[in-house]
Amino acid sequence: MLKDIKRIKKGLETFLGVNVPSIHLFRQDIGVYTGNLENAKMQWKNIDISADDLMYSVQLPMRLDEKLAFILGVVWADGCYNSNDIHTVLHK
């Protein structure tokens, strides 16, 4: 069992290019991981995924409609996102 977990973890780390947290493997094993980063990596080869993305079950939109593309463009151009008076800087 432990050998299987180590083999799966190593394969996933090679594929994603990041140190995979154990909690991610546990969530996948019990079927509660809600992210889609492995699918995103298959679709977009150059995407950068972090261990935090895996820990927090980040979900990326796999298809962009016009409204979502506009919102992402505004956020990227402004460099921040405001939600409920919380100001998050996305890039500098």
N, C-alpha and C positions, 0 to 999 in steps of 0.2 A: 504493500500500500504506500509506504513512504517513498519507495523508489518511483512509483507511478507519479506521485505528487511532484517529486523533484524533476522528473522527466517532463511533465506537463509545464511546470514553472519555467524550466530552461527553454523549452520550445516557444512558449509565449513571450518570454523576455527577448529571445532572438527575433521573433516576428515583430513585436511592438517596439523594440529598441529601448526598453526601459526596465528598471528593476521592478518586478511585479510584487506588490504587497501581498502577504499571505491572506489578508482579509478578502482580497479580490478573488483568490482561488476558492476560499470558503464560500463566498456568496454565489459563485458560479456553481459550485458543487451542490448547494442546497436549493438552487434555482431562484434566488432572490436578487441577482445582479440585474439592474435595470438599464445599464448603459449600453452603448452600441459602438464602442471604440474599436473593437476588432473588425466589425463590418466597415467602419469608416476607414480604417487602415487598408482594407482590401480595395476600397473605392478610390482613396486618395493616398497614393504610395508615399508622398513626401510630408504627410501630416506628422507633427510632433506631439507625442502623447507623454504626459508625465505620470509619475506614480500617484500624485494627488488626484489626477483625472480619474484614475482607476479606483482609488479609495472612495471618491465621492460619486461614483457611478455616473459620470458625465455623459450626457446624451447629445449628440450632434444631429442637426437636421440633415437627412440624407437627400432630400430634395428641397430646393429653394424656390418658393413662389415669389411673385413680384413684391408682395408686402414684406416678406422676410428679407429679401435681398435689399430692399430700401432701408429697413431698420438696421441691418448689418452695415450698410454703407454709411449711414449717419453715425452709428457708434464708432466705426473705424475712423471716420473723418474727424470726429470730435475727440476721440481718444478716451472717452469716459462714458459711463452709463449711470444714470440716476434712477433710483427706484426707492420710493418711500423715504425720501430725504437721505438715502445712503448714496454716497458718491464713490464710485469705484473707478479708479484709473486703470485702463486696459493696456495702454502703451504710452511711451514718451517719445 
